[in-house]
Amino acid sequence: MRLFLSFLFIIAVHYVWSQELIPYLDGDQYGYSTLDGKMMIALQFDEAYFFDQRHMAHVRKGQEWSVINRDGI
């Protein structure tokens, strides 16, 4: 069991470190930053998820859901 949990931890760490941009929460708004904290997409979303393999992320502003690319478009 310990080996399995270690494996899951390694997979999770690899996933996060392979992301160039990660969701960043400040107050009640999300944006996207690099791992070193540089803001790349301004705080503007009510919900934000990690980018997928296609470099797209699901975000929500108010009641509207959208999909954005790494440029925030």
C-alpha positions, 0 to 999 in steps of 0.5 A: 500500500505504501508503494502504491501511495508513493507511486500516486504521489510521484505521478501527481507531482509530475503532473503539476510540474509538467504544467507551464501554467497553473490556476492561481487563486487570490481572494475569490478570483482565479487567474493563471501563473507560472510555478514561480508566481508570475501572473500570465492570465489575469485574475478574472474567473470564478472557477479555473481548472488545470490545462489538459493535454490539448493545452485547454482549460475549463473556466467559469465567469459568473454562470458562463463556462468557457474553454481557454488556451494558454493565451487566455483566449 
